[in-house]
Amino acid sequence: MAINIAVVGLGKIARDQHLPAIAAHPAFTLAATVDQAGGGIAGVPHAPSFAALLDLGLKLDAVALCVPTQPRADIARAAIAAGLATLLEKPPAATPGAVATLVAAADAARVPLFASWHSRFAPMVAPARGWLADKRVTGGRISWRESARKWHPGQAWLWQPGGLGVFDPGINGLSILTAILPGPVTVDRARFEIPQGAATPIAARLALSHRGAAIAGDFDFREEQGERWEIAIETDAGPLLLSEGGAALSRAGGATERAPVAEYAGLYARFAELIQAGASDADDAPLRLVADAFLIAEPVTVAPYTP
């Protein structure tokens, strides 16, 4: 089955990850791109807006929405109304309520909708989930630290309402945490450090819980000494450490296992499956955790930050 797909939003994540993954997958053909700033792909039809794309009258089967969360829901609704299978870059929308409306629209239109948590496709996530399935969790921690200057230079939208700040990368860790634990995770307490003049946190400390077990969350966008993307879980059968963003795994104190990272290849393989089955996969658990944290967080103002 050939799937003609349009990519909406040609920022860093689209160019670094989505376009190569689409090119490498035999089921997909890049049929068009959309970006209001211009600068499409040579030989591929391009439009400055999604409405303008539809006006081109191209044969399209699917869209990948890689625009910031603030305008994404409106574009997604238009894509669903046009009958296009819709992939949402993470997070799927600015709020859980917006995700719910998109799910309802997709179900009503019988259009596949995919909330694409790419970190869940890291190679050691599935083995971690399998190992934890029959264990009793007694505690844990999640640490997601990186440099905004390195990974998101000049991206002002991150610091605006709906941009999530440190949770733009941190939600990747939460997407893994909610995927590997055998049951729901809740937020009990939160403390946000918000730069003066910004609307979103540059750092956050969360007290999470899973079936009575405490899990500490440490998220920071000011880490200049390399990245720390890891989840440590204590169980009745020993510890589990999932590190390097899900690419490395140690169980019960054993040797560390690693595998090549191909998150977006897995993501597009899953999208192709959903399209062929006419099904949706739109879990919003990671976004609900972030939304809950925003509801109860103690805000602390810190020095201005220029990424």
Steps between C-alpha positions, in 0.01 A plus 500: 500500500652830389437786745537854369591715798542873553722643773366816660772706668860474382686581818794314649311188607334463160825534308712295739256216568171495309626555147778236522260248659242558228765463229618172652158337541376315190132572569531879503553753223565864589227668295514857634635730769354799680684779678402863536864607496554349156792279404354169385671190362628500143258325267223470762184716487501763773239730654518782757199373699293187542202669333720585203617139488143376469441753223776335295273198450776244553428134569577468870440217745668630816663795671771531764450812711834632623390855585507630861213391722329839508359487141508123460148408610335725239711349224431149627125562495526620140708197403252261659211678328685450171518126569877490551665261744667732749827461688559744785857573606528495879332635700185432300336832596533784747248348744342161575162651416621584151622142456157371603328715237737373231442139603124554482529665159722222365267230633197671348674537163658153520840654436816357662654729763846435644641680804861419424704477819830430324696415816277198553666355191848511657644147478504410870156630593317179405748276687469725807121479485514124468733461798290725724169339406499251790711697749388702802634853469632638830643834386681681227620819338495665160768748399467689170764769465634670189601839364235719339782691331628181336175329409253788453696813408285805437170314534302773676171306482628263771480781754154621400168365637451149365870459421570281807855625564711221653213258449544517122788253542388383845175363365712251304612352830144498630386325183749223575411486870130460425578235239721277717318506834216247541237750612422871525737771621379809686651836597483579872712816521690727261740792518575707190791739442377756247738755346400860540296602195418141400171314536639147529755332730867455430521241777252290694501263793211254518385258766335218307344178622419159356283267707629657820866504396669842489678606181704821503510711184788733412472704179744775403563696181829650625716188490821601322708192587338257260158341504349288773194313379437214741240318705588287802237267646536301823307172516462191717731323253773764492561827316440597141691783333386627162748760377615687190140590421395136487796367302671327796355264760626327813280255692556369853857627502591315182708617208379799301333408172496740205346506156506742206256789526238525225205664675347670198535192284292316758258789523430499126473122494230533765325778305493281190344219705231732633418631152474152356278389789291818505580536871617772738756516782464823696611443859527831687629370837834689480323827418252449786790465743647829380161671515448373856844632596412843363179498707668437835853636452662741741650766266838656577635785287865467396739709292411573135626243250591550137521171309 
